[in-house]
Structures are given as C-alpha cells and as structure tokens.
C-alpha cells in the first residue's frame, strides 16, 4: 500500500469538497481537522468528504470525522461522506458510525442530495 | 504418510515511538505475510486494523510519544494463523476499562474505537497482566466465509 497522505479542497457551488488521497490516520488527522475548521471559520457550512481515492482510515481518522461532524452541525451545517470502498464501509458499520453520518456512493450523489 | 507441515516464519521489528513509522511497519508485516495462506481481505483489512491500532495505542498511550521508548513487534505466521505481539515500554493499562464506543453516550466521542475494532476484526486480542503487551491472533478461514466474522 502506497502511503500517500494528502487532502485537497475544491468548491462545487456552495459545497466545500475535501478529497482524501491515500490514508486518513493518526499521523495526518490533525491536518484534515485544521483544514475543515478553517473553512468553517470562513463561513462555509456544507461539506463533502470524498474518500474515492482513500485506501485506509484508522480509528483516529474515524474520530476526527465524528468531531468535525459535531462542530459543523453545531454551526448549522452538514457533513456528507462519499466514495467509501467496501473495507472502509465495514469500519463504519462495525463502529455504528454509519448511523451517525450521511454516506453516499460517490461525490455526485452527495452533491445531488445537498 | 502425511506431508510435513511448513515451519512457521516470523518477523521482529523494534520501532521508535513515531506515528509516521506505523504504516511503514504495518506495510512491511503485511508484505511478509502475503506468503501465508491468509485470505487477502483478512490481511488487507483485519490484520492492518489490528496492527495499526495496537501500534498507535502503544506509542500514544503506552510510551506517551516518548521518542526514547520503542515498540517491539513480533509476528509469527503459518498456514493456519498469524500471531502478532505488540509490546511497549509503558506502565500498561486496564483494557476492561475501555467503554463500548457504539453506545449512544459514547458514539460521538472522538477517541476510544481502536481496541473495539481490534476485538471486532481479530479472532483473539489478549493483553498481558501489566497491560503493556497485546497478542493478536488472526486465523485463516475457509473460502467463502465472511472476512470480518
């Protein structure tokens, strides 16, 4: 597994899309948190995190998504997850986080629902 | 006369308490275990989660990110199972004291899912009495069985 650690931000109308490339793990979770909090501070309220190019999320990565989702909801916003592969969906199901998040098949479906 | 079973193979690593070293160590172990008979999804998901979480716990909570302290990883693998032992230099902890992170009162917490995932995805998760060493067992399954069961 190639350990590419990177996030990129783009805009789709009023929606901020964050793409996670490689892994979301204990070693880079703070980078994602900081990025989303800065966008929230700037007034952005609707977010899609796109995992289409993500190979692995560890428990710290799951935790940071929970924390961000809570902060975004407190500000009246919404966070949608998209593009999780089968392994990643399993992690959300095991931890019951699939009940906490809106999870869509891909970015297009996420944007359609917002 | 039955054919002799192949001898188990093993990997031993000693790594610094550096979070950036976790995935490199896990990747190394997974690549070595590819020669075992373990199903690819159980390597890619179950073993990856078990080792990654055990290493993160060892560095964060065991060694408290002290760069002078190291984590030892010993992995033995053969046809039927992979056994991984992860040991830190910390004072240990009580694994029974970690609450279920899927309950309504805990599900929105940022931390506390690592040990739960290890228990869900491995066949055995056993701590020593001190609580600074965990042994993970992942058994091979017959074809067609659910990867996470």
HADDOCK unambig.tbl for C-alpha pairs under 7 A between the chains (distance, minus, plus):
assign (segid A and resid 1 and name CA) (segid B and resid 27 and name CA) 6.62 0.50 0.50
assign (segid A and resid 26 and name CA) (segid B and resid 19 and name CA) 6.96 0.50 0.50
assign (segid A and resid 27 and name CA) (segid B and resid 19 and name CA) 5.55 0.50 0.50
assign (segid A and resid 27 and name CA) (segid B and resid 20 and name CA) 5.82 0.50 0.50
assign (segid A and resid 58 and name CA) (segid B and resid 49 and name CA) 6.99 0.50 0.50
assign (segid A and resid 59 and name CA) (segid B and resid 113 and name CA) 5.55 0.50 0.50
assign (segid A and resid 59 and name CA) (segid B and resid 114 and name CA) 5.30 0.50 0.50
assign (segid A and resid 60 and name CA) (segid B and resid 111 and name CA) 6.81 0.50 0.50
assign (segid A and resid 63 and name CA) (segid B and resid 110 and name CA) 4.09 0.50 0.50
assign (segid A and resid 63 and name CA) (segid B and resid 111 and name CA) 5.71 0.50 0.50
assign (segid A and resid 64 and name CA) (segid B and resid 110 and name CA) 6.13 0.50 0.50
assign (segid A and resid 66 and name CA) (segid B and resid 108 and name CA) 6.10 0.50 0.50
assign (segid A and resid 66 and name CA) (segid B and resid 110 and name CA) 6.13 0.50 0.50
assign (segid A and resid 67 and name CA) (segid B and resid 110 and name CA) 5.72 0.50 0.50
assign (segid A and resid 87 and name CA) (segid B and resid 45 and name CA) 6.45 0.50 0.50
assign (segid A and resid 95 and name CA) (segid B and resid 102 and name CA) 5.74 0.50 0.50
assign (segid A and resid 96 and name CA) (segid B and resid 102 and name CA) 5.91 0.50 0.50
